[in-house]
């Protein structure tokens, strides 16, 4: 049914709207593409509480539309029930961030008094995924979670970094990951050092990239290393100075 956009109340766990998503919905409306219904709760005190569809609602408001198609639940929902609905609606979306997922998971766990195993079953996701999401949410520095949401830091790296208690050390290693200097395997080794675990010394690796043979002592995974080497080779050919801060230590370079 169509309901007035002015009568929809928004109480969301999302930190902020994603402008790109709102703009995409507005563009779709401009082309005449159909927009899936939003979902709202039972009319209470003259307002429909929004369950999901915040970006769609925002897009319609910006376009000056006074009504929007909505599925209306015929009973009041608890915060935990709303969180379940939001999680299921957004689970397959590429922009459903780990922080938002963790926030919703915690809302459900607290509201329903269930543990990690039960929430995994409730949402039909693996217990391992639940554990990783919550570990990153609880332990990783907030600014690094933002970097992960922005696509600058991979979730795998974010998860590894959450093993550290020191947020400044997390930031130091995250900066190397973001620059492309450190891949996940190299990060794991550095974390072992920080945590006082025994680390096996890496053997020198030999590469032939774009006609240049290199022997490198580093802990990058192969794909990250190749991309970094291409960049450094271009600088090497130009005669630029290359030092340790640029990436792995070069043991030998020959054209």
C-alpha positions, 0 to 999 in steps of 0.5 A: 500500500502507499503511505505518506513519507511524512508519516514514517519515523526512522530509528536506524542502527546505521551510522549514516546514509550512503550517498552513493546508494541514495543517488542510485535510487534517485537515478533509477526513479528518474528512468522509471525503474521499479523500486522494491517496497520498503517495510514499516511497522504498525501505525502507532501514534500517527507514525509508521516505524521504518523497519528497512528501506531507509535509503529508498525513503530518503531518495523519495523525499529528495525527489519530492515524492509524498507517498511510497509503496510499503509493506506494513506489519500488522503488529508492533515489533521489538527492536530485536525483531526489527534488527532481524528483518534488517539483517535479512533484507540487507544480507546479500547487499554488497554495501552491507558493512561488517560494522552494521552487521555486528551492530544488528547482531548485538541488538538481537542477542541482547534483545532475545538473550541468546548467544553467538551460536543461537544468533548464527542459527537465527540468521542462517549464517556461520558461527565463525562469521558471527565471531569474526564480525563481533571481534572486529566490532569490539576490538578494532579502532573506530577509525580503522572500522571506517577505513574498512567500510570505505574499502581502504582496508580489507575485512581479512586484514581488519580481523587480523589487526583486532588481535592487538590491544594497542589501537596505535599499533593497529593503525601503524600496521593498517597503514602498511596494509593500505599502502600495499606494503603489507599483505595478509600473510606478512601482516600475520607474521608481524602480528606474531612478533607483536604478540610474542609468538615464534616466527619462521624467517621468510626465504628470499623470493625471486621474481621476473617482472616486466623484464626486470629480475628481482630478489626480494626479502618480504612477507607480502602475498604474491598478488600484492607483491607483484603490484607493488613491484610493478610500481617500484620498477617504474621508479627504479627505471626512472632513477628514483631512490628506493628505500625500506619505507617503499616496501620489501627490502630489495636484495638484488635488482637486475635489468 
